[in-house]
Amino acid sequence: MQWCADESYARDLLGRRYDPHVAPINHFVDMLRRVHPDRFIPYVAPTFGGTNARMLALFQDPGPMTNPRNPRGSGMLCVENADETAARHKSFLAEYKIDTCDILSWNAYPWYGSNLYGNKKDRTRADELAATRALSQLLSMLPNLEVVMLHGVIAKKAWARLDEYTPVEVGGAPEVEPGWVHTSKVHLVHSWHLSPRVVDPETKTPEQVERFTRELHESFADAAAHLRRDRDPWDPWSLSPDQPPF
């Protein structure tokens, strides 16, 4: 069962969007909404790890069940959303024993276009820069981040842009770090999008379905192994915040 199909459950989660561990991120979402008032940007559910997250799951853009204007839309990024992509994400996390409180979901483009859904083919260079800046700002809020899983081609392109990103500071705007500050610190896992269309036998050959399914399992196994690895006391990035290097 996808619990956000229950309106009372989704309403309770949304009401806790400013819980301490997700408050900085959802205040950031509020700021993005003010900057882009014509675009819908979902909050992050408090079931995620928020600023304590050790793994970031980067997808393409928000799915329709994040949108509260849709029937059963939650208003949040959440593995309990009432859609098949969220259900598949929850299933893979459970199979590989990755706790939801260890992860955070985000999108390469955290908003839709200038109308309710927008035309995904009409993204401009300005959209790319704004989305890259937002991703860099988000990563600055995740001090415990160890793993980034890139779900699909759009997410992979977004990460490549981040790696090359040098911010141009705007007067009065929050300072943003260069992309390499973030990309150099994490274990990167390349994966596929979790939409059921990726493995749809109506549009994919049996060989493609087998390959994409196998590579999805391999990517989650890789992420899980890295999160559980023995920590090297001489590697400063492998230490918990309160663990000394000697």
Rosetta blueprint (number, residue, H / E / L):
1 M L
2 Q L
3 W H
4 C H
5 A H
6 D L
7 E H
8 S H
9 Y H
10 A H
11 R H
12 D H
13 L H
14 L H
15 G H
16 R L
17 R L
18 Y L
19 D L
20 P L
21 H L
22 V L
23 A H
24 P H
25 I H
26 N H
27 H H
28 F H
29 V H
30 D H
31 M H
32 L H
33 R H
34 R H
35 V H
36 H L
37 P L
38 D L
39 R L
40 F L
41 I L
42 P L
43 Y E
44 V E
45 A L
46 P L
47 T L
48 F L
49 G L
50 G H
51 T H
52 N H
53 A L
54 R L
55 M E
56 L E
57 A E
58 L E
59 F E
60 Q L
61 D L
62 P L
63 G L
64 P H
65 M H
66 T H
67 N L
68 P L
69 R L
70 N L
71 P L
72 R L
73 G L
74 S L
75 G L
76 M E
77 L E
78 C L
79 V L
80 E L
81 N L
82 A L
83 D L
84 E H
85 T H
86 A H
87 A H
88 R H
89 H H
90 K H
91 S H
92 F H
93 L H
94 A H
95 E H
96 Y L
97 K L
98 I L
99 D L
100 T H
101 C H
102 D H
103 I E
104 L E
105 S E
106 W E
107 N E
108 A L
109 Y L
110 P L
111 W L
112 Y L
113 G L
114 S L
115 N L
116 L L
117 Y L
118 G L
119 N L
120 K H
121 K H
122 D H
123 R L
124 T L
125 R H
126 A H
127 D H
128 E H
129 L H
130 A H
131 A H
132 T H
133 R H
134 A H
135 L H
136 S H
137 Q H
138 L H
139 L H
140 S L
141 M L
142 L L
143 P L
144 N L
145 L L
146 E L
147 V E
148 V E
149 M E
150 L E
151 H E
152 G L
153 V H
154 I H
155 A H
156 K H
157 K H
158 A H
159 W H
160 A H
161 R H
162 L H
163 D H
164 E L
165 Y L
166 T L
167 P L
168 V L
169 E L
170 V L
171 G L
172 G L
173 A L
174 P L
175 E L
176 V L
177 E L
178 P L
179 G H
180 W H
181 V H
182 H H
183 T H
184 S L
185 K L
186 V L
187 H E
188 L E
189 V E
190 H E
191 S E
192 W L
193 H L
194 L L
195 S L
196 P H
197 R H
198 V H
199 V H
200 D L
201 P L
202 E L
203 T L
204 K L
205 T L
206 P H
207 E H
208 Q H
209 V H
210 E H
211 R H
212 F H
213 T H
214 R H
215 E H
216 L H
217 H H
218 E H
219 S H
220 F H
221 A H
222 D H
223 A H
224 A H
225 A H
226 H H
227 L H
228 R H
229 R L
230 D L
231 R L
232 D L
233 P L
234 W L
235 D L
236 P H
237 W H
238 S H
239 L L
240 S L
241 P L
242 D L
243 Q L
244 P L
245 P L
246 F L
